[in-house]
Amino acid sequence: MEPVMSKSEAAGLIIAARTRRGLTWAGIAEELGTPLVWTTAALLGQHPLTREQADRVCALLGLDEPVAESLTLQPSRGTDPAVMADPTIYRFTEALSVYGPALKELIHEEFGDGIMSAINFRVDIARRPSPDGDRVVVTFDGKFLDYKW
């Protein structure tokens, strides 16, 4: 019996197939009817897909059953430390290092004692034209969870 394909191996095959077929992440998300950022994260191994979603994306990308099987598994969420050193990803870490304490204070001031959920959560990305160069707009939209004693 063959072992189940790892999510990272499946992600590598998905990236290759998407690139070779000239597809965009947005096009795949539209085909699945799922949010863009969630879809991309799922196909990179951070969320499980339903069997139907996995079969649809594999048909779209020309990938086999082992990839579909892997896509339905529960992930071990997180990122390899080497990936965290990527300049784009590192800038998010840097931004949260600088602004995280201020955001925490402002959340507590506005909502009270609690946190923003990363489970009941949406994230979106957009481009905003600017004369000084286009801006990247990232929106985190998480449910407030108050601490209850």
Disulfide bonds with the S-S distance in Angstrom:
none
